[in-house]
Amino acid sequence: MNEKIHHGRNIKRFREMMGIKQEALAHELGADWSQKKISLLEQKEEVEEELLRQVGEILRIPVEAFQNFDEEQAINIIANTFDNGSILNGINHNPTFHPIDKLIQLHEEKIALYERMLKEKDEMMARLERLLGR
């Protein structure tokens, strides 16, 4: 199942990831362009390299990203990476601690710190009272 990579769909995905509207991309491409024309472009399976280059410059995306990005492959890589507990790029994406446990631990550490500070304050007050002869 070796399907062609859909350039237009990739333009749309990268444009949306960048938070750029079709109208804004049309404006950047020039007077010949409109939102409707961008919509039609994003439906094209194959887009000329020169146009990919222009869109790439506007979105700051290399032409190769439009030509080579295959969402199905990316989803498979992500699914396999996260499902089997492997470590990608040296980062464990399945931490052994739960974030709530970490918050509880931090809260307990703060409480212990405040308790130590109160104890030190009480000891200092007792020393001052002794010095003052009370």
C-alpha positions in Angstrom: 0.0 0.0 0.0 2.3 2.7 -1.3 0.0 5.7 -1.7 1.3 9.1 -2.9 1.9 11.8 -0.4 -0.9 14.4 -0.6 0.9 17.8 -1.0 -2.2 19.9 -0.6 -3.3 18.1 2.6 0.2 18.6 4.0 0.0 22.4 3.2 -3.3 22.5 5.0 -1.9 20.6 8.1 1.2 22.8 8.4 -0.8 26.0 7.8 -3.2 25.0 10.5 -0.3 24.0 12.9 1.1 27.5 12.3 -2.2 29.1 13.1 -2.4 30.8 9.7 -5.8 31.2 8.0 -6.4 30.5 4.3 -7.0 34.2 3.7 -3.7 35.2 5.3 -1.8 32.7 3.2 -3.6 33.9 0.0 -2.6 37.5 0.9 1.0 36.5 1.3 1.1 34.7 -2.0 -0.1 37.7 -3.9 -3.0 39.4 -5.7 -3.8 36.4 -7.8 -4.7 34.4 -4.7 -7.9 34.2 -2.7 -9.2 32.0 0.2 -11.1 29.9 -2.3 -7.9 29.3 -4.4 -6.0 28.2 -1.2 -8.9 25.8 -0.5 -8.6 24.3 -4.0 -4.8 24.2 -3.6 -5.1 22.2 -0.3 -7.3 19.6 -2.2 -4.6 19.0 -4.8 -2.6 15.7 -4.4 0.4 17.1 -6.2 1.6 20.7 -6.1 4.3 22.2 -8.4 7.6 22.5 -6.6 7.9 26.3 -7.2 4.5 26.8 -5.5 5.5 24.5 -2.7 8.7 26.7 -2.3 6.6 29.9 -2.1 4.2 28.4 0.5 7.2 27.0 2.4 8.9 30.4 2.6 5.7 32.0 3.9 5.1 29.2 6.5 8.9 28.8 7.1 8.6 25.1 6.3 11.0 23.3 4.0 9.6 22.1 0.7 10.6 18.5 1.6 8.1 18.6 4.5 5.2 19.0 2.1 6.6 16.4 -0.3 7.6 13.8 2.3 5.2 14.1 5.3 3.0 11.0 5.5 0.4 11.4 8.3 -0.3 7.6 8.4 3.4 6.8 8.8 3.7 9.5 11.5 0.7 8.1 13.4 2.1 4.6 13.2 5.5 5.8 14.5 3.8 7.7 17.4 1.4 4.8 18.2 4.3 2.3 18.3 6.5 4.6 20.3 3.9 5.3 23.0 2.2 1.9 23.1 5.3 -0.3 23.7 6.8 1.9 26.4 10.0 2.6 24.4 12.1 5.6 24.9 12.2 8.1 22.0 15.3 10.4 21.7 16.3 9.5 25.3 13.0 10.8 26.8 10.8 8.3 28.7 7.3 9.2 27.6 5.8 6.7 30.1 7.1 8.2 33.4 7.1 5.9 36.4 5.5 8.5 38.6 2.0 10.0 38.4 1.8 13.8 38.2 -0.7 13.9 41.1 1.8 11.9 43.3 4.5 14.5 42.4 2.2 17.3 43.5 1.4 15.6 46.7 5.1 15.1 47.4 5.8 18.8 46.7 3.0 19.8 49.0 4.3 17.5 51.8 7.8 19.0 51.4 6.4 22.5 51.8 4.5 21.5 54.9 7.7 20.0 56.4 9.6 23.2 55.6 7.0 25.4 57.3 7.0 23.1 60.3 10.8 23.3 60.6 10.6 27.1 60.3 7.9 27.3 63.0 10.0 25.1 65.3 13.1 27.3 64.7 11.0 30.4 65.4 9.7 28.9 68.7 13.3 27.9 69.7 14.5 31.5 68.9 11.7 33.0 70.9 12.5 30.7 73.9 16.2 31.8 73.7 15.2 35.5 73.6 13.0 35.0 76.6 15.8 33.4 78.5 18.2 36.2 77.5 15.6 38.7 78.7 15.2 36.8 81.9 11.5 36.0 81.6 
